[in-house]
Amino acid sequence: MAQSRSDTDVYVVEPLLPQRLRRPSDLLRFFATLIVLAAVVLLALVAKQTLIGLEADVKEGAELVPPLGRIAAFLGGAAVLIVPAAFAVERVFHRDGLRVAEGLIAAIIGMAGSFLLGQWLISGTLDDLRVLLTGDRTIEPLNTLLTSVVAYATAVRISRRPTWRMLMWTTIALYILAFFSGRQITIPSAIVTVLVGMAIGYATLYGVGSPN
């Protein structure tokens, strides 16, 4: 009886699921960000004189900001590093270290990529784009630190956590304000830097894959 039962048993072998998945939505977001980036650059080149005038007006207004506002902007510049570090600690505490690792990979790629892209713009023949991003000053066309922070925030999907998302984008805005007040970044450069960071973050998510 036992022998007959063993002969009729059917064993189902389930295929092993992949440990990491490449989500098409990440790839779509990457391409969408590139499209927005191209549109922003084209519009900025067309309206270059308007942007230069707007930057001059905003700069004059920034000079009228009271010392307390400038201190807040400086603190925002420091917080742009503190918030990602705090988020990483929180994720590791909840045993989500793989997400933090993805963010670190994106941050490293973002820093290296923005530096190389900036050097190419400085030494290349795209003078109009270089002047647009630098204001014809000796500053970075793309802010390497800001690119890496945005790439990190995108790769760890901080947008899915409302509190952290609010903290992150608030500190990014204050960081941009601090650098803009010090004439270390232009408005087009800030926008392009954020979009490049987002594109690198989505590309990293799709390339590395998300935990299954």
Contacts in CASP RR format, 6 or more apart in sequence:
PFRMAT RR
TARGET T0000
AUTHOR 0000-0000-0000
METHOD contacts of the structure
MODEL  1
MAQSRSDTDVYVVEPLLPQRLRRPSDLLRFFATLIVLAAVVLLALVAKQT
LIGLEADVKEGAELVPPLGRIAAFLGGAAVLIVPAAFAVERVFHRDGLRV
AEGLIAAIIGMAGSFLLGQWLISGTLDDLRVLLTGDRTIEPLNTLLTSVV
AYATAVRISRRPTWRMLMWTTIALYILAFFSGRQITIPSAIVTVLVGMAI
GYATLYGVGSPN
17 212 0 8 1.000
18 212 0 8 1.000
19 211 0 8 1.000
19 212 0 8 1.000
20 208 0 8 1.000
20 209 0 8 1.000
20 210 0 8 1.000
20 211 0 8 1.000
20 212 0 8 1.000
21 209 0 8 1.000
21 210 0 8 1.000
21 212 0 8 1.000
22 206 0 8 1.000
22 207 0 8 1.000
22 209 0 8 1.000
22 210 0 8 1.000
23 205 0 8 1.000
23 206 0 8 1.000
23 209 0 8 1.000
23 210 0 8 1.000
26 202 0 8 1.000
26 205 0 8 1.000
26 206 0 8 1.000
26 209 0 8 1.000
26 210 0 8 1.000
27 202 0 8 1.000
27 206 0 8 1.000
29 202 0 8 1.000
30 199 0 8 1.000
30 201 0 8 1.000
30 202 0 8 1.000
30 203 0 8 1.000
30 206 0 8 1.000
33 195 0 8 1.000
33 198 0 8 1.000
33 199 0 8 1.000
33 202 0 8 1.000
34 199 0 8 1.000
36 195 0 8 1.000
37 192 0 8 1.000
37 195 0 8 1.000
37 196 0 8 1.000
37 199 0 8 1.000
40 188 0 8 1.000
40 191 0 8 1.000
40 192 0 8 1.000
40 195 0 8 1.000
41 129 0 8 1.000
41 188 0 8 1.000
41 192 0 8 1.000
44 51 0 8 1.000
44 132 0 8 1.000
44 188 0 8 1.000
44 191 0 8 1.000
45 128 0 8 1.000
45 129 0 8 1.000
45 132 0 8 1.000
48 128 0 8 1.000
48 131 0 8 1.000
48 132 0 8 1.000
51 132 0 8 1.000
51 187 0 8 1.000
51 188 0 8 1.000
52 135 0 8 1.000
54 187 0 8 1.000
55 135 0 8 1.000
55 186 0 8 1.000
55 187 0 8 1.000
58 180 0 8 1.000
58 187 0 8 1.000
59 180 0 8 1.000
59 181 0 8 1.000
59 183 0 8 1.000
62 177 0 8 1.000
62 180 0 8 1.000
62 181 0 8 1.000
63 181 0 8 1.000
65 73 0 8 1.000
65 181 0 8 1.000
70 178 0 8 1.000
70 181 0 8 1.000
72 174 0 8 1.000
73 174 0 8 1.000
73 177 0 8 1.000
73 178 0 8 1.000
73 181 0 8 1.000
74 178 0 8 1.000
75 174 0 8 1.000
76 171 0 8 1.000
76 174 0 8 1.000
76 175 0 8 1.000
76 178 0 8 1.000
77 171 0 8 1.000
77 174 0 8 1.000
77 175 0 8 1.000
77 178 0 8 1.000
79 171 0 8 1.000
79 174 0 8 1.000
79 175 0 8 1.000
80 145 0 8 1.000
80 146 0 8 1.000
80 149 0 8 1.000
80 171 0 8 1.000
80 172 0 8 1.000
80 174 0 8 1.000
80 175 0 8 1.000
81 145 0 8 1.000
81 149 0 8 1.000
82 171 0 8 1.000
83 164 0 8 1.000
83 167 0 8 1.000
83 168 0 8 1.000
83 171 0 8 1.000
84 107 0 8 1.000
84 149 0 8 1.000
84 152 0 8 1.000
84 153 0 8 1.000
84 168 0 8 1.000
87 156 0 8 1.000
87 158 0 8 1.000
87 164 0 8 1.000
87 168 0 8 1.000
88 100 0 8 1.000
88 156 0 8 1.000
91 97 0 8 1.000
91 99 0 8 1.000
91 100 0 8 1.000
91 156 0 8 1.000
92 100 0 8 1.000
98 211 0 8 1.000
99 156 0 8 1.000
99 157 0 8 1.000
99 211 0 8 1.000
100 156 0 8 1.000
102 155 0 8 1.000
102 156 0 8 1.000
102 204 0 8 1.000
102 205 0 8 1.000
102 208 0 8 1.000
102 209 0 8 1.000
102 210 0 8 1.000
103 151 0 8 1.000
103 152 0 8 1.000
103 155 0 8 1.000
103 156 0 8 1.000
103 201 0 8 1.000
103 204 0 8 1.000
104 152 0 8 1.000
105 155 0 8 1.000
105 204 0 8 1.000
105 208 0 8 1.000
106 148 0 8 1.000
106 151 0 8 1.000
106 152 0 8 1.000
106 154 0 8 1.000
106 155 0 8 1.000
106 200 0 8 1.000
106 201 0 8 1.000
106 204 0 8 1.000
106 205 0 8 1.000
107 148 0 8 1.000
107 149 0 8 1.000
107 151 0 8 1.000
107 152 0 8 1.000
107 155 0 8 1.000
108 148 0 8 1.000
109 151 0 8 1.000
109 200 0 8 1.000
109 201 0 8 1.000
109 203 0 8 1.000
109 204 0 8 1.000
110 144 0 8 1.000
110 147 0 8 1.000
110 148 0 8 1.000
110 151 0 8 1.000
110 196 0 8 1.000
110 197 0 8 1.000
110 200 0 8 1.000
110 201 0 8 1.000
111 144 0 8 1.000
111 145 0 8 1.000
111 147 0 8 1.000
111 148 0 8 1.000
113 147 0 8 1.000
113 200 0 8 1.000
114 140 0 8 1.000
114 142 0 8 1.000
114 143 0 8 1.000
114 144 0 8 1.000
114 147 0 8 1.000
114 148 0 8 1.000
114 193 0 8 1.000
114 196 0 8 1.000
114 197 0 8 1.000
115 142 0 8 1.000
115 144 0 8 1.000
117 141 0 8 1.000
117 142 0 8 1.000
117 196 0 8 1.000
118 140 0 8 1.000
118 141 0 8 1.000
118 142 0 8 1.000
121 129 0 8 1.000
121 130 0 8 1.000
121 133 0 8 1.000
121 141 0 8 1.000
121 142 0 8 1.000
122 130 0 8 1.000
122 141 0 8 1.000
124 130 0 8 1.000
129 141 0 8 1.000
130 141 0 8 1.000
132 186 0 8 1.000
132 188 0 8 1.000
132 189 0 8 1.000
133 141 0 8 1.000
133 142 0 8 1.000
133 186 0 8 1.000
133 188 0 8 1.000
133 189 0 8 1.000
133 192 0 8 1.000
134 140 0 8 1.000
134 141 0 8 1.000
134 186 0 8 1.000
134 189 0 8 1.000
135 186 0 8 1.000
137 183 0 8 1.000
139 183 0 8 1.000
139 184 0 8 1.000
139 185 0 8 1.000
139 186 0 8 1.000
139 189 0 8 1.000
140 185 0 8 1.000
140 189 0 8 1.000
141 189 0 8 1.000
142 189 0 8 1.000
142 192 0 8 1.000
142 193 0 8 1.000
142 196 0 8 1.000
143 179 0 8 1.000
143 184 0 8 1.000
143 185 0 8 1.000
143 189 0 8 1.000
143 190 0 8 1.000
143 193 0 8 1.000
146 172 0 8 1.000
146 175 0 8 1.000
146 176 0 8 1.000
146 185 0 8 1.000
146 190 0 8 1.000
146 193 0 8 1.000
146 194 0 8 1.000
147 193 0 8 1.000
147 196 0 8 1.000
147 197 0 8 1.000
147 200 0 8 1.000
148 197 0 8 1.000
149 172 0 8 1.000
150 172 0 8 1.000
150 193 0 8 1.000
150 194 0 8 1.000
150 196 0 8 1.000
150 197 0 8 1.000
150 198 0 8 1.000
150 201 0 8 1.000
151 197 0 8 1.000
151 198 0 8 1.000
151 200 0 8 1.000
151 201 0 8 1.000
151 204 0 8 1.000
152 201 0 8 1.000
153 159 0 8 1.000
153 168 0 8 1.000
154 197 0 8 1.000
154 198 0 8 1.000
154 200 0 8 1.000
154 201 0 8 1.000
154 202 0 8 1.000
154 205 0 8 1.000
155 201 0 8 1.000
155 204 0 8 1.000
155 205 0 8 1.000
157 205 0 8 1.000
158 164 0 8 1.000
158 165 0 8 1.000
158 168 0 8 1.000
159 165 0 8 1.000
172 194 0 8 1.000
176 185 0 8 1.000
176 190 0 8 1.000
179 185 0 8 1.000
179 190 0 8 1.000
180 186 0 8 1.000
180 187 0 8 1.000
180 190 0 8 1.000
185 193 0 8 1.000
END
